[in-house]
Amino acid sequence: MPAYKYTLKNGKTMWYAAFNYTNWKGEYKHTCKRGFQTQREAKEYERSFLNQQSTSSDILFSSLVESYLEDMRHRLKPTTMKNKQDIIKSKILPYFSRLKVCDIDTIRVRKWQNELISYRNEKGNPYSQTYLKTCNNQLSAILNYAVAHYGLGSNPCRIAGSIGKNKADEMKFWTLDQYELFSRNIKKSALKLAFDTLFYTGMRSGELLALTPADILPDKRIFITKNYARVDENELFLIPKTSRSRRKITIPEFLYDDLHKYISQLGGIGNEDRIFYFTRSALQHDIKDIARKAGIPLIRVHDLRHSHASMLIEMGFSMKEISERLGHESIKTTLDTYGHLYPDKDVKLAEALNRLRRPGSKKDNVDNNDNVAYE
């Protein structure tokens, strides 16, 4: 694994790597890369490059991650990729990058898990249970990739066990009264309209930020066709999260009127121009700041979606209706997310079954037993 030096016009010595390899198509190739400050850097580049061409589990974990991310880049949305890359860079690579994949065993995975579980920030707060679960799932996904494509015998994460939880212990949401109190404390009309739209439609924040005048239909519905996101300073308009996320949401008349009034005041806005030019981080900052002033519990912007669903449940709408309005992939998603908001569902179910056997009131059923003749 030699490296070669060369001299720039200014007399400075640099290094380059030049070598042959066989690519994934079986083609014999030659590559050369210049600009290394030291011989060691040039050799490390060659080692890393050849590692990525390997299909064996003795590949370095850092090289496996590069191949994994390159593969996933063609299959996932940019926002999903950005979240994936951030977790891998900050929570996984610092622990495993120098190890060969075949050397990552259950003990190493358990020690990594314990590091995350034991973490406390400057305020003494740990990572959330859902974040722990996300980090663990990401490591497991990378090692599953190694099992499928690099000959790793088994995924040590499965034997080590999981950490964290899929859902937070308690879902946070506002009642209608709490939201109205929050809304009355908003000073900016555009911000008030944005939060009103989120609360009274249940749409996702990315769907809100992608709205254009053309999406506000004459029949008082909003047509959800896209999702807005920013990744590395690039503005993106993405297809909806799921096929069912492309939907039309009927809105109350007051919200329809408010939207049209606001759009007419913007002046010069085109049919395909965005209505709201907030950022997600700005919305998140504002919701907490205004909630503190209003003296109500702090929630996230996404919790307005939960608040909408909770309000619909309280109003008696079915899970199917709610699922379609929220754009969930299936009613199972809705049930898994909001089923616990029916605290008396078991009681109502038992009462309904009881009526099948004993029509009439509970009192009649009890009193009638006095007249039963026993043989």
N, C-alpha and C positions, 0 to 999 in steps of 0.2 A: 504494500500500500504506500507507494512513494508519493511525495509532493514536490513541486518544482517552484523555483524562485525566478523572478524576473525583476528588472529594474525600470522604474519610471523615468520620464525625461528629467525630473527634478532630482534624480539620483536615489530616490527612496526604493528600498527593496520590498517587494511583495511576494506572495505565494499563490500558486494555483493548483487545482486538482484536475487531473485528466485520467480517465479510465474507461474501460469497456464494461458493458453489462448486457443482459438479456431481458427485454421488457416482457410485459404480461401477454403479448401476442407471440412470444417466442422469437422475436426479431433481435438480431445482434446489433447493438448500438454503441456509439462512442459519445462521451460527454466531457465538457471542459468548463470549469468555473473559476474565474479569477477574483482577485480583490481581497484575499485573506491577509491579515496582518502577520500571522505566524504560520509556521509549518504545521503546528498542532491543529490549528483551526481548519486548514486545508484537509488534513487527514481525517479529522472528525466529520467534516462534510461528506467525504467519500464513504466513510463507515455508515453514517446515517442514511445516505442515499441508497446504498446497497442493501441496508437493513430493510428498507421499505419495499425492495423488490422480492424479499424473502416471503415464503408462504409457510414457514415453520414457526412453531411456538417458542423457539429460542430467540425470536426477534425482540429487540428492546421495546418496552412498553411505550416509550415516547414515539417510536417509529410506527408502532401499531396505531396509536392515536391519530397520527397524521394520515395514515391510510383510511382509518375509520371515518374521520371528518371529511376527507375528500369524497368518500363514497356517499356519506349522508348529505353532502352539499347538493347533490343532484336530486334528492328525494324529499327534502324538508323545506319548509318555508324559511326565508331569511331570519324572521324573528325567532323561530324555534332554534335555528342554527346558532344565533347569537347567544341565546340563553344556555344552550348546550356548551358552547365554547367557553363561556364565562365560568361555568361550574367546573369544567375539566381543567381549565388553567389555574383556578384559584384553590380548588378543593381536592383535586385528584393527582395532577402531575407533580406537585411538590413532594408527594409521598412515594410515587411509583415510577417516575420517569426513568430512573437509572437501572431499574430491574428488568431482567428478561421476563417475558410473559409467563414462561413455564415455571419461573421461580416464585410467582405470586401465589401463595397458599392461603389457607383459611386463617392461620395465625396472623399473617400480615394484614389480611382484610379486617380481622377483629380488632387489631391494634389501631388501624386507621379509623374504624367505626368509633372506637372509644375516644380517640382524639376529637372527633367531631362532637360526640355526646358531651364531652367534658368542657368544650369551649365556652368561654364567657367573654362578652365584650366589656368595654370600659365601665358600663353601667351594671355589670354583673348579670346580664341577660344571656341565656343560651340561644342556640339556633332553634327555630320553631320545629315542631315535630314534622310538619309537612316538608320543610326544607331538608331535614335530615333524610327523609324518605326519597326526595328527589335526587339528592347526591348519591345515595346508595343505589338507586335505580340506574343512574348514569354509569357508575362503575360496572354494574352488572351487565348493562347493555354493551359496553366495550368488550367485556370478557366473553359475552355470548357471541359477539362478532368474531373473536379469536377462536372460539370453539367451532364455529361454522366455516371459517375460511383459513385458519392458520393451524389447524390440527391440535388445538389445546384439548386435552382429554375431558375436562369438565370445568364448569364455572365454579370457582371457590366461593363466590358470593352466596350461592344457593345453600352450601353446607354451613357457611358462617352465620347465616340467618340475616334477617332484615332489621332495619332500625327505622324509627319514626312512624308516622301515620299518614294514610292517604288523605285524611280530612282533618281539619282543626276540630278540637274537642267541642267547640261551641260556635255555631254560625252567628255572625253579627248582622243585624239588620235594624232598620228604623220602622216604626209604625207610621201611619199616615200623619198623626198628630206631631210626631217628632220631626218628620220631614217638613211639614208646613212651618214649624218653628224655625228650622234650619233655613228654609227658603226665604222667610221674612227677614232674615239677617244678611242676605246677599245684597250687596250694594250695586254691583254691575249688572245691567240688564242682560247682556250677552251670556254672562256666567250663570245667571238665574235660569235662563232659557235652556242652556246646556244641561244643567242638573235636573230641571223639570223633565226634559226629554228622556234622560236616563231613568229617572224614577217612574215615570208614567208609561214607559214602553218596555223596560227591562232589557234594552239592547246593550251590547258590549261597548266599552268606551272607544275601541277602534272603529266600530261601526258608526258611532256618533260622529267621530272626527272625519269620517269619509263622506258624510252626507253632503249632497249638492241640492240646489233647488229642484232639479229634475226628479229627485227621489221623493219629493213631497207631492203625492198624487192628489188629483181633484176629488177623489172619493174619500178623502180624509184618512188615507193610509200612507205609511212610509215604506218605500221599497228598499230593502236591504240587499245590496248586490256586491258590496266590497268592504274591505277592512283597511284602515289607514295605520301605517306604522313608520317609525324612523329607526333605521339601523345604520350606525356609523355615519351620522349626518345625512344619510340618503333618505329621501321621502319615497315610500313605497305604497302602492295600492294593490292589495292582495285579494285573492278570491276568498270567499267566506270560509270560516273554520271547518264547517261540514256542509254536505250537500243540502241539508235541511236548514242551514243558516241563511240560505238565500230565500227570503220570505217577505211577505207584506204584513205590516203590523197596523191594525186599526188603532187610531189615536182619538182621544177625546176632542170635542170641538174646540174647547178653549186652547188646547195645545196647538191645534191646526191653525187657529187664528193668530196666536202668538208667533208661530213660525213664519207665517206669511207677512205679518206686520214687520217682524225683524228683518226679513229678506228685503222687503221693499225699502227699508231705511238704509240698507247697505249701499245702494246706488252703484250701478254699473256692474253688478255681479252677474256673471254668466251662468247659464243653466248647468254647466258642468264644473263650476267653481265650488270649492269647499265653503260651507256655511260657517263652520267653527274653526278658528285658527289657534286653538289652545294646544298645549302639549299634555301628554298623560301625566307627566311629573307636576306640571302646574295645577292640573285638576286635583291631583292627590294632595298637594300642599294646601290648596284652597279649601277642600272639603274638611280637612282637619282644623284649619285656622278658624273657619266659620262655625264649625261644630263647637269649638271651645268657647267662642263668644256666645253661642246660643245655649250653652250649658247642657248639651246632650252628649251621649256616648260617642266616642270617636270610631269611625268605620272607614273602610277603604272605598274608593270609587266603585270597584266591582261589587261591593256589598249593596249598592243601590239596586243592582240586578236581583240580588237575594231579597231585598226589601219589596221589590215589585212582585216577585213570586209569592212571598209571604202574604202580601195584601190580596192577591188573587185567590189564594187558598182560603183566607178569612172570608172572602166574598162568596165562596162556594163553587168556584170553577173547578172543573175536573182536571186531573193530571194530564190527560190527553190535550185539552185546550191549552194548558199552561206550557206543555212541552212544545207544541207547535208555535206558540207565541215567542218563546225563548230561543227557538231554533236549535233545540237539542237533536242529536243524531237519532235518539230513540227515547221512548217513554221510560225505559229503564234508567237512563241517565237522570231524568227528572225525579223519578221515585227514589233513586239512591241519594240524590242531593237534598230533596225536600220532604221525603216521606216522614221524617221525624217530626215535622211540623203539624202532624195529625196526632196529638197526644192522646185523644180519646178514641182513636180508630178501633182499637180492640174492643172497647166497651160497646161502641155502636155496632160492630160486627156481631158480637155475642147477642145483643138485643134483637138484631135482625133475624138471627138464626132461631132465637127463642120464639119470635112471632110466627115463624113457619110451623112450629110444633104446637104452639098455644096461642092462637089468635085472640086478641083482646088485651086488656090492661093487665099489668103485673098483679094488681090487687085481686082482680077476678080470678086469675090463675091460682092464687094462694087460697082464696076463700072457697073455691070450688072443690078443693081437696077434702073439706069437711064433710061433703056429701057422698064421698066415695064409699061403696060397700065392699068390704073385704071378705073373701070366702076362706 
